[in-house]
Amino acid sequence: MSITTTTLTRAAGLSAVVAGLLFIGVQINHPALTLEFVSTTEFAVRQGMKIGFTVLALAGITGMYLSQVRKSGFLGLVGYLIFAGGFLTMLTVEVAGLVILPAIASDAPGYVSDVVAVATNGTAAGDIGLMAILNLLMGVGFMLGGLVFGIGLTRANVLARWATILLSDSSPRVESAVVR
């Protein structure tokens, strides 16, 4: 098999579809995010799915951007960079959620509870360091990046208009750090 632009574009599209399915899968019957839940196997599986989602979504939006780089212009580039930054930030948060939070849940339950509180749009009682900033950057990356990227894709008029409008309309509703 030879690698062509068409092959890469199709692979990116498939990545975006699988990312969307993973996102939906994570949401189905998701229990409340609590300190106790962080130490369960189900939490680890859901975190793994979220990591897969972020990687595949980043590949998908990269393919979308590259397929119309000439037509999307500066607005498309800015939207892509902000949106990609949101996904990269989410990747770091989800890896920390998978690797660090369960490991320290019994030794530092207050910290883990505070991270969970911020992830579910609550307030931390103590200092959680850069996790609060990462959570904020991720939210801005999704809301602003998704909106600007969706507008850029719509203006380029290469991909299906309904899909680009859906992207720009739905991204502000993406939830925070450790997706509920």
Secondary structure as the mmCIF struct_conf table of DSSP 4:
data_model
#
loop_
_struct_conf.conf_type_id
_struct_conf.id
_struct_conf.beg_label_comp_id
_struct_conf.beg_label_asym_id
_struct_conf.beg_label_seq_id
_struct_conf.end_label_comp_id
_struct_conf.end_label_asym_id
_struct_conf.end_label_seq_id
HELX_RH_AL_P HELX_RH_AL_P1 THR A 5 GLN A 27
TURN_TY1_P TURN_TY1_P1 ILE A 28 ASN A 29
HELX_LH_PP_P HELX_LH_PP_P1 HIS A 30 ALA A 32
HELX_RH_AL_P HELX_RH_AL_P2 LEU A 35 VAL A 38
TURN_TY1_P TURN_TY1_P2 SER A 39 SER A 39
BEND BEND1 THR A 40 THR A 40
HELX_RH_AL_P HELX_RH_AL_P3 THR A 41 SER A 67
TURN_TY1_P TURN_TY1_P3 GLN A 68 GLN A 68
HELX_RH_AL_P HELX_RH_AL_P4 VAL A 69 VAL A 99
TURN_TY1_P TURN_TY1_P4 ILE A 100 ILE A 100
HELX_RH_AL_P HELX_RH_AL_P5 LEU A 101 ILE A 104
TURN_TY1_P TURN_TY1_P5 ALA A 105 ASP A 107
HELX_RH_AL_P HELX_RH_AL_P6 PRO A 109 ALA A 119
TURN_TY1_P TURN_TY1_P6 THR A 120 ASN A 121
BEND BEND2 ALA A 125 GLY A 126
TURN_TY1_P TURN_TY1_P7 GLY A 129 GLY A 129
HELX_RH_AL_P HELX_RH_AL_P7 LEU A 130 ALA A 156
TURN_TY1_P TURN_TY1_P8 ASN A 157 ASN A 157
BEND BEND3 LEU A 159 LEU A 159
HELX_RH_AL_P HELX_RH_AL_P8 ARG A 161 SER A 170
HELX_RH_3T_P HELX_RH_3T_P1 SER A 171 ARG A 173
BEND BEND4 ALA A 177 VAL A 178
#
